[in-house]
């Protein structure tokens, strides 16, 4: 808990504005300096990177680390309101019935004092699409049910969010996907902010969004591809595990699972070997597991279960090497991708290996050698890897 107390020390005004102004002014010196020292390829964190990519990743890394000092910089839409706009559709999803919350989930929800609630959700359609809102699927059409990343403590399902770049990429590249739906699950928080929405809140919310698709719109689960990036990938794994372990005829397992840089080990099992990506990719990735932001997000998410759950709970850390008897039997066909230069790379490899033991060739793994965490989000500086990955996903979807 001491680490969370040191998170966002400049979160209050006027300190926040003053600190951000300081960062803006010093950027006038910092950015030219970074541009200069990255000119020689041998000085770049990844020698194969271009000068432009190196500078862009440094900027993203610096911006992402600012939250450790000031807390959230941008105000994102959240679960409390439906935010309307042009180019997308917003709807309300009614809370899942309490009868669908059973077993371990019911126990965890009681311990965390959380319950299902009504939530906003957002539809994106292919550009130029004439499909009406909530219309039945066309023959051969697949729906992507997207669960956004953000370490469970930030970002949004709203189409204005950075992570919506994934949905737009899928709509552009995958012929059979004409629509995506994202649920605005509740974000977790803890000290020094109010304690709210720990595990399993997001899992309850993922079920609410899925129930809307299956039982309100009557979309066949076999036509639904559940997609999750980063923390959204963690949530997608927990969501599928719950459906498999507690079969419910009204909520069958979906047809496929797509995991992009999933945060699949919230504990420390991949931080023991100095040669692991947890250490070797610290200079190449823009996320930093040493920052107070990482510790804050982990504490906020595990909540009353404590950090021990991040080591041993298969719903929270399915790739933990400390969990030896985890099963993925019953999981649908799965596509996993990771960046070869990201800190989470080795934990994602472990996840793939564990899944392959149970579902064999139904799980595919793609690793983009020079890419960072959640690289499919970034169309500006993660090409050609982003495009190649989307093409591979399109081929995988066509084979389902």
ABEGO torsion letter per residue (X at the ends): XAAAAABGAAABOAAAAAAAAAAAAAAAAAAAAAAAAAABAAABABAABBAAAAAAAAAAAAAAAAAAAAEBABBBBBAABBBBEBGBBBBBBBBBBAAABBEAAAAAAAAAGBBBBBBBBBBBBBBGBABBBGBBBBBGBBBBBBBBBGGGABEBABAABAAAAAAAAAAAABAABABBBBBBBBBBBBOABBBBGBOAAAAAAAAAAAAAAAAAAGBBAAABBBBBBEAAAAAAAAAAAAAAABBBAABBBBABBBBBGBBABABAAAAABAABAAAAAAAABABBAABAAAAAAAAAAAEAAEAAAAAABAAABAABAABAABBABGBBBBBBBBBAABAAAAAAAAAAAAAAAAAEAABBBBBBAABBBGAAABAAAAOAAAAAAAAAAAAAAAAX
